[in-house]
Amino acid sequence: MEALKTAWDFFQTELLGMHWLNRLIGSIVEAFGLDPASRTGGSIQYFFYDTIKIMVLLGVLIFLISYIQSFFPPEITKQILGRFRGMGANCVAALLGTVTPFCSCSSIPLFIGFTGAGLPLGVTFSFLISSPMVDLGSLVLLMSIFGWKVAIVYVVLGLVVAVIGGTMIEKLHLENEIEAYIRRGKAMDVPQRELRPADRMKYAWEQVGSTARKVFPYVLIGVGVGALIHNWIPAEFIVELLGNNNPFGVVLATIAGVPMYADIFGTIPIAEALLAKGALLGVVLSFMMGVTTLSLPSMIMLRKAVKPKLLGIFVAICTVGIIIVGYFFNAIQGFII
């Protein structure tokens, strides 16, 4: 058992966490005459370490997930979802959301297509919630930063929010709140040609390149903000604002995430720095969920497909769900970290 624990710790810290890279960059920083323990040297070490680590993990994860995703083009996904009814359909939709693109803006076109194809509204919303909030990439990346317990609980609770949110929207019978041009749309059953393994490999590599180019600026911004928090903002300030003494920290973090636009790869560096400075775990994860699920740009895109009433209900359900998840993580933080 001890050998298994040692092997797991090595996998989590050296392979997923890439601590060897942090030590290497620290040595390089020292070779240039800077002290990694100083604010400037520490910021430089943090910036290069987190940027390289996230982009390497991103490349590997996107390749693997895109290869899996090649088996689930929109038409196949629609066929799978169409076989289920009730909450079972919401569960399947939420699970399928885990193998789709990484940000909410890239999920909205699929949501529009599924809605126009006649799938139940609650099912499509379960998909829309889970797609940016929880995916296979988030599981691995969260595991590399916060450990396997946090990663698994985060994904499970994200799926629960997606299933409950979609079910609630279904029960409210808001089909008339979908814009008319989508409700009048007709699904086109386009035959999907069978992809060869080489085609799937090519598709996966193309997704690596296109996604990396899209998210790289946000990763740089996120790592830059994280480096600022990690090395320049006093821990006492973070603890006072987002620690035990502020019962509204989860609410503030969720609201603060809404104006931003990033996927989980851009929010991880900020979350990591906040946690290291003493912010509560639930506050940090609520911030991540708020950014990835309720970003202002994605809400603007979604407004093109749904009317204000449905958009407001969607935002309210997601916000309440994220806040509940945040307070739950605060309550169990001592048991999973």
N, C-alpha and C positions, 0 to 999 in steps of 0.2 A: 504493500500500500504506500509506503514511504517513497519507493522508487517511482510509482505512478504519479504521486504528487510532485516529485522533483521534475519528472518529464513534462507534466502539465505546466508547471511554473516556468520552465524553460520555453515551452511553446508560446505561452502567453506573454512573457516579458521579452524574450530575445527574438522570436519570430514575428508575432503579431505586434508587440510593443516596440520592436526594433531598438531596444536599449543599447545594443552594440553601436548603432548608428549615432546615438546621442553621445556616447563616450568618444567615438571617432571625431565627431564635429567639435566636441569640447577640446580635444587634443589639437585640432587644426586652429581653433580660436586662440589657444595658448601659444601656438607656434607663431602667430602673428602679433604676439606681445599683449594680448588682452586677457583679462582674468574672467573666466566663465562665472565666477561668483559675483562679479560686479554687475551693475545694471546694464551697461552697454554690452559687455561681453556676454552676459546671460541672455539678453534680447537677441543678439546675433545668433547664438547657439540655438535658442528656442526656435527662431524663425526658420533657419535652414533645416534643422532636424524635423520639425513638424511638417514643413512643406514637402520635403523629400519623402518622409514616411507616408503622408496622406496620399501623395500622387502615386507612389509605388503600390500601396494597398488598393487605391482606386483602380489602377490599371489591371491588377490581378482580378479584383472583384467584378469589374465591368466585363472583362473577358468571360469569366465563368458564368455570370448571370445572363449576359447576352447570348451565350451559347444555349443556355436553358431556355431563354426567352424565344429563341428561334423556333422552338417547338410549339409556341403559343402565339401565333399571329392573331390579330384582332378577330378574324372570322372564326378561327378555332376557339378562341376564348368565348366568343358569343355563343357558339354551339354548346360549349361546356356549361356555361351559365344557364342556358335555356333549358337544360335538363332538370334543374332543381327548382323547388318551390319553397316559399316560406323562409323561416330563419336559416334553413339549410343552404338556401341560395345565397343569403347574405354571408354566411361563413365561407362558402366556396369563393365568392367574389373577393372577400377580404384576403383570403389566402392567395388568390391569383394576383392580387395587387402587389404581393411581395416579389414577384418576378417581372415587374414592369419598370419603366425608367425611374430615375431617382428624384425628380422634383415635381411639384404639383402642376407647374405650367405644362410639362410634357405629358401629364396624365389627363388633362382636361380634354384634349382632342379625342382620346379614347373614350372618355366619359360621354362626350357628345355623340360619338359613333354608336356606342352601345345603347344610349337613350333613343336615338333616331331609329335604331333597329328594332325597337319595341320591347327591350328588356324592362322588367319592373324597375320603377324609379328607386326604390329602396336598395335594390341590388346594385345598381350603378353607383349610388352614393357610398355604399360600403366599399366598393372598389376605389372610388375617388378619395376616400379618407385614408385607406390603408396604403395606397400606392406610394405617396410621398412620406407618410409617417413611419412605416415599417417595411423594410425589405431585407433581403439576404445580406446586402452590403452593410446595412445598419447593425445587424446582428454581429457580424465579424468585427466591424470597426469599434462598436461599443465594447465588445469583449476585449479588444486590444487596449482600451483606455480604462474602463471601469471594472473589468472582470466579467466572468461568465454569468454570475448570478444577476447582476444589474442588467446585462444584455438580454437575457432570457425573459426576465420580468417586464422589461421595457417593451419587447416585441409582443408578448402575450397581452399586456394591457392595451397596447396600441390596436391589436386585433379586436379586443373586446370593445373598445371605443368605436371602431369601424362597424362592427356587427350591430351594436346597440343603436348607433347613430343612423345607420341605414334602415334598421327596423322601425325606428321612431318616425322617420320620414315616410316610410311606406304606409304606416298606420294613419298618417295625417291626410293621405289621399290628395297630394299636391300636384297631380299630373298637369293640371291647367296652368301651373306656375312655370312650366317649361315654355320657352319661346316658341311661337307658332311654327317658324321655319324648320325647327328641329322635329316637332311633332308631326309635321307633314312629310318629313323625309322618309325615303324608302330605303330599306336595307338592300344592298346588292351582294348576293352570294357569289363572290368571286372565287373560283377554284384556286386552291393553294397548291402549287407544284411541290413535289417532294424534294426537299433539299438534301443534297449529298453532304457527307461530313466536311468536305472541303468548302462547300458553300457556307456551312454553318461557321466554320473557322474564319472565313473571309468576313462574314457578317459581324462576328464577334470582334475582330480586329478593327473593323470600320467603326463600330460603336465605341471602342476604346479611344480611338483618335478623336471622333466627333464630340464625345462626352467630355474627354479631358480638356479639349480646347474650350468647351463651353463653361466648365466649372473652374478652370484654373484661376481666372481673375478673382472669383469668390473665395477660393482657397487662400490666395495671397492676402486678400482683405481679412479673412477670418483669422489667419495665422498672425497677421500684423496686429489685429486687435487683441488676440490672445497674448502675444509677446508684451504688449503694452500693459495689459492687466497683470500678467505674471511677474513683471519686473519693475513696474513703475507705480502701480496703484497700491497704496498700503493695504495690508490684509485687514486691518481694523475697519477700514471703510467698507470693504466688501462684506465682512461679517455683520456690521451694523445694518447695512442696506438689505442684504439677502440671507442673513443667518438666522439664528434662533430668535433673536430679539424682535424680528419683524414678522408678525403673523401674516402679513399681506405680501410676502416675498414672492410666493408662487403666482399670485395675481399680477404683480408688477412685471415679473419675468415673462409671463404669457403675453401681456399687452405689448411689452417692449419688443417681442419677436415679430409682431405683425407687420410693421413697416418694412422689415428687411426682406431680402429675397436671396435665398441660398438653399442648397440641399444639405444633407447631413454632413457631407464632407467639408462644407464651409463653416458649419456650426460647431463641429467637434473641437477645434482649437480653442474657441471661446469658452465652451463648456468645460474643457479640461483646465483652463486657466482659472475660471471662476471657482471650480471645486477645490483646486489647490490652494486658493486664497481663503477658503473657509465658507463658501456659499453652500447651502444645503443641497443635497442630491436632487430632491424633488423640484427645487427652484431651477436648477441647471437643466434638468430634463424637460421641464415645462417650457423653458425658453427654446430648447431645440424643437420640441413639437410645435410650438407657436410659429417659429420661423418656417419650418418645412411644410406645415399644413395650411396656415392661414396668412401667408405672405400677401401683401397688398397687390403686387402684380398679378398673382394667380387669381385673386378675388375679382380683379378688373376683367380678366379673361373669362372667368366663370359667369360674370354678369351678362356677357354676350349670349349665354346659353339659357340662363334662368332669370326669372323676374325677381324684383327686390324682396318680396315676401319670402320666397324660398331661399334666396341667398342669405337673408337675415337669420332664418331658422337654421340653416346649415352652419353658419358662423357661431350662432348661440350654442348649438349642440356640441360642436367641436371645442369651443372655449370652455364650456362647463366640464366636458370630459377631460380635457387637458388639465384643468385646475384640480379636479378630483384625483387624477393620476399623480399630479405633483405632490399634493398633501399626503397621499398614500405612500409615496417614496420617502417623504420626510419622516413619516411614522416608522418605517421599517429600515431606515438608513443604517442603524446600528447593527442590524442582523445580516445585511448583505454586503457591507463593505468592511 
